[in-house]
Amino acid sequence: MEKTLLIQKLEIYKKEFFEILKLITQPGGGYDQKKYKTLLNKYTKLEKIVSLYEEYKKKLALFKEINFFLENDSDPEMKELASTEKCKISENLSSIEKKLSNLLFDSKENNTNTEEYDKEDDRRNGAIVEIRSGTGGNEACLFVEDILRMYTMYFKKSGWKYKIIHAQKGGIKGYKEIILDINGIKGVYGNLKFESGVHRVQRVPETESQGRVHTSAITVAVFPKVKNIEVNINLSDVKKETFRSSGSGGQHVNKTESAVRLTHIPSKITVECQEERSQHKNFEKAISVLRSRIYQNEKEKRLKEISVKRKSLVSTGDRSVKIRTYNYPRNRVTDHRIHKSIYNLTGFMNGNIQEMIDSLKSFEKK
């Protein structure tokens, strides 16, 4: 495994270790025995990892010192001794890395089922993407439009086709909400799932006269497209409502109630579709989105039941988590899950996002 990725993961584990230590040692924690036992078990496992990580860091520091000595000392005899020591430390580092890898990623008890889901994600050739404005008013709506453009350019580079299922315009410009249906040969959901979460933008809005940088946010949710046989929806559990479309479409939108709103009563999931002129077609698309969202809900429930901590440290579905910041003044985009920055925001916003996705995929698998 690449050292940088390994250290990033170990730092996350170290942070979690000290958070759990604080929880189990604070007086009057108020935990029941079951929760306390779970925390204690996690603490014990993490203690081994953190202890080995500390040893690893010491060896790395020593390795760097010896390298510096070899580059700057002219005494042949001392260089020979340092070279021998370097070989020993290198072997020690390899041994520790192997132990850490075994501790982190080779636990079959926790990983077998999630590996199955990873392969399933990569096979899926379709996804539903929902983009919604968050904090920031009109600027957030504009950023929804910018992210929409970024994704559509990425789809084009990937050879995928997309269709707008639902769109709600912003107050002045941009969109409050937009839902896309994406289809490709393979790997559509396996790539796009990493986009789920809060996307934050830092830039000077067009309306800002004093040149001050503002921060706005939007949310992205990505769901796998699923077939009828995977999620069987009982139509008696679905409440159907029709209303007049609010988008473009000429006189037609004011005459017929072609837009459809579906509510799945058991899960309370609601979806809307108004892009087609036909109520029947809008209903079919809304059912497709509803099926995907129900599937995603069930999948996340099963993953939580399989393991207290999911295999991946990358958040792929939690829309409450800030995953990425787009900083326009510094021409930088940063993904906070893997602490990776790309200093070509212009290119990124033109659909060149595969490098970031590949890094996220690598981080999740290794």
C-alpha positions in Angstrom: 0.0 0.0 0.0 1.2 3.5 -0.7 2.7 5.0 2.4 0.7 8.3 2.2 -2.7 6.5 2.0 -1.7 4.2 4.8 -0.7 7.1 7.1 -3.9 9.0 6.2 -6.0 6.0 7.3 -3.9 5.4 10.4 -4.3 9.1 11.5 -8.1 8.6 11.2 -7.9 5.5 13.4 -5.7 7.3 15.9 -8.2 10.2 16.1 -11.0 7.7 16.7 -9.0 5.9 19.3 -8.6 9.0 21.4 -12.2 9.9 21.0 -13.3 6.5 22.3 -10.7 6.8 25.1 -12.3 10.1 26.2 -15.8 8.6 26.1 -15.0 5.5 28.2 -12.9 7.4 30.8 -15.2 10.3 31.4 -17.1 10.1 34.7 -20.8 9.4 34.6 -20.8 8.5 30.9 -24.3 7.1 31.3 -23.8 4.2 28.9 -25.6 0.9 29.3 -23.5 -2.2 29.5 -24.0 -3.2 25.9 -22.9 0.2 24.5 -20.0 0.3 26.9 -18.8 -3.2 25.9 -19.0 -2.2 22.2 -16.9 0.9 22.9 -14.4 -1.1 24.9 -14.0 -3.7 22.2 -13.4 -1.0 19.6 -10.9 0.6 22.0 -9.0 -2.7 22.4 -8.7 -3.2 18.6 -7.7 0.4 17.9 -5.1 0.3 20.7 -3.2 -2.4 18.8 -3.3 -0.3 15.6 -2.3 2.9 17.3 0.6 1.3 19.2 2.0 -0.2 16.0 1.5 3.1 14.2 3.6 4.9 16.8 6.4 2.4 16.4 6.0 2.8 12.6 6.4 6.6 12.8 9.6 6.2 14.9 11.1 3.9 12.4 10.1 6.3 9.5 11.8 9.2 11.3 15.0 7.1 11.9 14.9 6.0 8.2 14.8 9.7 7.1 17.7 10.6 9.5 19.9 7.8 8.0 19.1 8.9 4.5 20.1 12.4 5.4 23.3 11.1 6.9 24.1 9.0 3.8 23.6 12.0 1.5 25.7 14.4 3.6 28.5 12.4 5.3 31.7 11.8 3.4 33.3 9.2 5.8 33.2 5.8 3.8 33.3 3.7 7.0 30.4 5.5 8.6 28.5 5.4 5.4 28.8 1.6 5.3 27.5 1.3 8.8 24.6 3.6 8.0 23.8 1.6 4.9 23.6 -1.6 6.9 21.4 0.1 9.4 19.2 1.4 6.7 18.6 -2.1 5.3 17.5 -3.3 8.8 15.1 -0.4 9.3 13.7 -0.9 5.8 13.0 -4.6 6.7 11.4 -3.4 10.0 9.2 -0.9 8.1 8.0 -3.6 5.6 7.2 -6.0 8.5 5.2 -3.3 10.4 3.4 -2.3 7.2 2.4 -5.9 6.7 1.1 -6.2 10.3 -0.8 -3.0 9.9 -2.4 -4.1 6.7 -3.5 -7.4 8.4 -5.0 -5.4 11.3 -6.8 -2.9 9.0 -8.0 -4.8 6.0 -7.8 -8.6 6.4 -10.6 -9.1 8.9 -13.0 -11.4 7.1 -15.6 -11.1 9.8 -16.1 -7.4 9.0 -15.3 -7.2 5.3 -16.8 -10.2 3.5 -20.3 -8.7 3.0 -19.1 -5.2 2.2 -16.8 -6.6 -0.5 -19.8 -8.1 -2.0 -21.5 -4.7 -2.1 -18.4 -3.1 -3.6 -18.4 -5.5 -6.5 -22.1 -5.0 -7.0 -21.6 -1.2 -7.1 -19.0 -1.5 -9.8 -21.3 -3.7 -11.9 -24.2 -1.2 -11.9 -24.6 0.6 -15.1 -27.1 3.3 -14.0 -27.6 5.8 -11.2 -29.9 8.5 -10.0 -28.3 11.7 -8.9 -30.1 14.4 -6.9 -28.5 17.8 -6.5 -30.1 20.3 -4.1 -29.2 23.8 -2.9 -28.4 24.3 0.7 -27.1 27.3 2.7 -26.3 30.4 0.7 -29.5 31.3 -1.0 -29.2 32.4 -4.7 -25.4 31.6 -4.7 -26.2 28.0 -3.7 -28.7 27.7 -6.6 -26.0 29.0 -8.9 -23.6 26.4 -7.6 -26.1 23.6 -8.2 -26.1 24.7 -11.9 -22.3 24.7 -11.9 -22.1 21.2 -10.4 -24.7 20.0 -12.9 -22.5 21.3 -15.7 -19.5 19.6 -14.2 -21.2 16.3 -14.0 -22.7 16.5 -17.5 -19.3 17.2 -18.9 -17.9 14.2 -16.9 -20.7 12.0 -18.2 -19.8 13.0 -21.8 -16.1 12.2 -21.2 -17.2 8.8 -19.8 -19.5 8.0 -22.7 -22.6 8.0 -20.4 -26.1 9.2 -21.3 -28.2 11.3 -18.9 -31.7 12.7 -18.7 -33.2 15.3 -16.4 -36.1 13.7 -14.5 -37.0 16.7 -12.3 -35.9 20.3 -12.1 -36.9 23.2 -9.9 -35.5 26.6 -10.8 -33.9 29.0 -8.3 -35.3 32.4 -7.4 -33.1 34.4 -9.8 -30.8 31.9 -11.6 -29.7 28.3 -11.2 -31.6 25.5 -9.6 -33.0 24.7 -6.2 -33.2 21.1 -7.1 -32.4 18.8 -10.0 -32.6 15.0 -10.4 -30.7 13.1 -13.2 -31.1 9.6 -14.6 -27.6 8.4 -15.8 -26.9 5.3 -17.9 -23.7 3.8 -19.2 -22.0 0.4 -20.0 -20.7 -0.3 -16.5 -19.4 1.3 -13.3 -21.7 4.3 -13.3 -22.8 3.9 -9.7 -19.4 2.6 -8.7 -17.9 5.9 -9.7 -20.6 8.3 -8.8 -21.4 7.0 -5.3 -18.4 8.9 -3.9 -20.2 12.2 -4.8 -22.8 11.8 -2.1 -22.5 14.5 0.6 -22.2 18.2 1.2 -20.3 20.2 -1.5 -19.1 23.6 -0.2 -18.1 26.5 -2.4 -16.0 29.5 -1.5 -16.0 32.4 -3.9 -17.0 36.0 -4.6 -20.7 36.0 -5.7 -21.7 38.0 -8.7 -23.8 40.2 -6.5 -21.0 41.0 -4.1 -19.8 44.5 -4.7 -17.0 44.6 -2.2 -15.2 41.4 -3.4 -15.8 39.4 -0.2 -15.6 35.6 -0.4 -18.8 33.9 0.6 -19.3 30.2 1.6 -22.3 28.3 0.3 -23.2 24.7 0.2 -25.3 22.1 -1.8 -26.1 18.5 -1.2 -25.6 15.6 -3.7 -27.2 12.2 -3.3 -26.4 9.3 -5.5 -28.6 6.2 -5.7 -28.1 3.0 -7.7 -30.6 2.2 -10.4 -32.3 -1.0 -9.6 -34.5 -3.5 -11.4 -38.1 -4.4 -10.6 -36.9 -7.8 -9.3 -34.6 -6.2 -6.8 -37.1 -4.0 -5.2 -40.8 -4.9 -5.4 -43.0 -1.9 -4.6 -46.5 -2.6 -3.6 -48.5 0.1 -5.3 -51.0 0.1 -2.4 -48.2 1.5 -0.3 -47.7 4.4 -2.7 -49.7 7.6 -2.5 -49.9 9.3 -6.0 -50.6 13.0 -6.5 -50.7 15.0 -9.7 -50.1 18.7 -10.2 -49.3 21.2 -13.0 -45.7 21.4 -14.1 -43.8 24.5 -13.2 -41.0 24.3 -15.7 -40.8 25.0 -19.4 -43.2 23.5 -21.8 -45.4 26.3 -23.2 -49.1 26.3 -22.8 -49.2 22.6 -22.0 -48.0 23.1 -18.4 -50.9 25.3 -17.6 -53.6 23.0 -19.0 -52.9 19.5 -17.7 -51.7 18.0 -14.4 -48.9 15.9 -15.9 -46.5 16.2 -13.0 -46.4 13.4 -10.6 -45.6 13.2 -6.9 -45.2 9.8 -5.3 -45.0 9.0 -1.5 -43.9 5.6 -0.3 -46.0 5.4 2.9 -43.9 2.8 4.9 -40.6 4.6 4.4 -42.0 8.2 3.9 -39.8 8.7 0.8 -41.3 11.3 -1.6 -40.2 11.8 -5.2 -41.5 14.2 -8.0 -41.2 14.1 -11.7 -42.5 16.8 -14.1 -40.1 16.8 -17.1 -42.3 14.7 -19.5 -45.5 16.0 -21.1 -47.2 12.7 -20.3 -48.4 11.9 -16.8 -47.8 8.2 -17.5 -44.1 8.8 -18.4 -43.6 10.9 -15.4 -45.1 8.2 -13.2 -42.7 5.6 -14.7 -39.7 7.8 -14.0 -40.9 8.7 -10.5 -41.3 4.9 -9.7 -37.7 4.3 -10.9 -36.3 7.0 -8.6 -38.5 5.7 -5.7 -37.2 2.2 -6.2 -33.6 3.4 -6.2 -34.1 5.3 -3.0 -35.8 2.5 -1.2 -33.0 0.1 -2.3 -30.4 2.5 -1.0 -32.2 2.8 2.4 -32.3 -1.0 2.7 -28.7 -1.4 1.7 -27.5 1.1 4.3 -29.6 -0.7 7.0 -28.0 -4.0 6.1 -24.5 -2.6 6.1 -25.1 -1.2 9.6 -26.4 -4.5 10.8 -23.3 -6.3 9.3 -20.8 -4.2 11.1 -20.7 -1.3 13.6 -18.1 0.4 11.5 -18.3 0.1 7.7 -15.2 -1.1 5.9 -14.8 2.1 4.0 -13.6 5.2 5.8 -14.9 7.2 2.9 -18.4 8.5 3.4 -20.3 7.5 0.3 -23.9 8.1 1.4 -24.2 10.4 4.3 -25.5 13.7 3.0 -24.9 15.5 6.3 -21.1 15.2 5.9 -19.1 17.9 4.3 -17.1 16.0 1.7 -15.5 18.6 -0.6 -14.7 22.3 -0.8 -14.3 24.2 -4.1 -12.1 27.3 -3.3 -12.2 29.6 -6.3 -9.8 32.3 -5.1 -7.1 29.6 -4.7 -8.1 27.6 -7.8 -8.3 24.5 -5.5 -10.7 21.7 -4.9 -10.2 19.6 -1.7 -11.8 16.3 -0.7 -11.9 16.2 3.1 -12.3 12.4 3.3 -8.9 11.7 1.9 -7.2 15.1 2.4 -6.5 15.4 -1.3 -6.3 18.8 -3.1 -6.2 19.4 -6.8 -4.9 22.9 -7.8 -6.9 23.0 -11.1 -10.4 24.0 -10.2 -11.1 25.2 -13.7 -10.3 21.8 -15.2 -12.2 20.1 -12.4 -15.4 22.1 -13.0 -15.0 21.2 -16.7 -15.6 17.6 -15.9 -12.1 16.4 -15.1 -13.0 14.7 -11.9 -11.9 11.2 -12.5 -8.5 11.7 -10.7 -10.4 12.5 -7.5 -12.8 9.6 -7.9 -9.9 7.2 -8.6 -8.2 8.4 -5.4 -11.4 7.8 -3.4 -11.8 4.3 -4.9 -8.2 3.5 -4.1 -8.5 4.8 -0.6 -11.7 2.7 0.0 -10.2 -0.6 -1.3 -6.7 -0.4 0.3 
